[in-house]
Amino acid sequence: MSSKPGVLMLGIVAHAQLEFAALSEVADTVTVTAGSREKFISDLDAGVYNNVVAISRTYESAKYTGRFDAELVGHLPPSAKFISHNGAGYDQIDVAACSARGISVSNTPGAVNDSTANTAMFLILGALRSAWAPQTSLRAGEWIGTNFPLGRDPNGLKLGILGMGGIGLATARRALPFGFKIQYHNRKPVAGLESEPEINNYVSFAELLKTSDIISVHVPLSAATTHLLGDTEFAQMKDGVVIVNTARGPVIDEEALVRNLESGKVWSVGLDVFEKEPVVHDGLLKSPRALLLPHIGTGTVDTRKRMEVMVIDNVKSAVTSGKLLTQVPEQLRS
Ligand SMILES: *[C@@H]1O[C@H](CO)[C@@H](O)[C@H](O)[C@H]1NC(C)=O
């Protein structure tokens, strides 16, 4: 038997081959890229992964393991001490259940700031032009079509950033040169923005809803943020508000969003994430005022590689020095 610590890789390494090869010198890696939750749990119970100290996982691997909820965490071998998640959002992992079993969890904060903010800008500008309608008529051979909707210029429009973490801030900074007026709401005001007075405009949640021309969502998904925007909140917004979401689908009550899009309360939407993805609400698919992307926020070679390197660096640090590099904040607080 090898004396190297075991590492279970859920999902492939597509870009960081050199880093992965280096990891394989200090750990016994096994990669799983298919299967089912039932099979994964029965393999765990059968002791197939009993030497595993660290687990890395991708967002997509939930297709064949399901969420890392309390049930799944309960089947992990006692040797498992670290989970390195590939992504900024780690709502697929029950961190409290991991903490209770002495398992440390890391994510990839920072690495996704720029590419996700670029996606948000694309959707903000695209939604302000209702860009999907002319796209569709062009592709149908009708050039501009008969019902070309004139859009809005950003100049002077109020952009409400909901959630001012790394991505929200990167989006605000990008939006500024277009002429947007920036305001934001966050659990608490963000420190250190004094030198950026055009961004340093903290408002209450109610104020953000009431006065924003565009609302761009950047909060992590949790019990507290599930359906943060629903019928009650849409009712408080300006008529003709534009909604953009590059965070997580369930933050918005999608049924309510469709109702408000159909009524015209919401003028247009730009969405990269959906409540029941990969299933997308029919009312969104049918709407000419919905610009839709299939969760490609971080979908660049550069960012995906950076994320993979960060995941592998975390795993390597875990197996060689017993410590993750970018452990999730709630475990650091406790
Ligand atoms: C991402 O944003 C956070 C918050 O502003 C910042 O601390 C961090 O350095 C950023 N990371 C990168 C790689 O841009």
The ligand as an SDF file (V2000), in Angstrom:
LIG
                    3D

 14 14  0  0  0  0  0  0  0  0999 V2000
  -11.9070   40.0190   -5.5220 C   0  0  0  0  0  0  0  0  0  0  0  0
  -12.5860   41.0150   -4.7910 O   0  0  0  0  0  0  0  0  0  0  0  0
  -12.2460   41.0800   -3.4110 C   0  0  0  0  0  0  0  0  0  0  0  0
  -13.1500   42.1240   -2.7390 C   0  0  0  0  0  0  0  0  0  0  0  0
  -13.0190   43.3390   -3.3650 O   0  0  0  0  0  0  0  0  0  0  0  0
  -10.7910   41.4540   -3.2620 C   0  0  0  0  0  0  0  0  0  0  0  0
  -10.4380   41.4480   -1.9010 O   0  0  0  0  0  0  0  0  0  0  0  0
   -9.9510   40.4450   -4.0270 C   0  0  0  0  0  0  0  0  0  0  0  0
   -8.6070   40.8450   -3.9990 O   0  0  0  0  0  0  0  0  0  0  0  0
  -10.4140   40.3290   -5.4600 C   0  0  0  0  0  0  0  0  0  0  0  0
   -9.6220   39.2790   -6.0940 N   0  0  0  0  0  0  0  0  0  0  0  0
   -9.2070   39.3340   -7.3580 C   0  0  0  0  0  0  0  0  0  0  0  0
   -8.3250   38.2110   -7.8080 C   0  0  0  0  0  0  0  0  0  0  0  0
   -9.5370   40.2230   -8.1340 O   0  0  0  0  0  0  0  0  0  0  0  0
  1  2  1  0
  1 10  1  0
  2  3  1  0
  3  4  1  0
  3  6  1  0
  4  5  1  0
  6  7  1  0
  6  8  1  0
  8  9  1  0
  8 10  1  0
 10 11  1  0
 11 12  1  0
 12 13  1  0
 12 14  2  0
M  END
$$$$
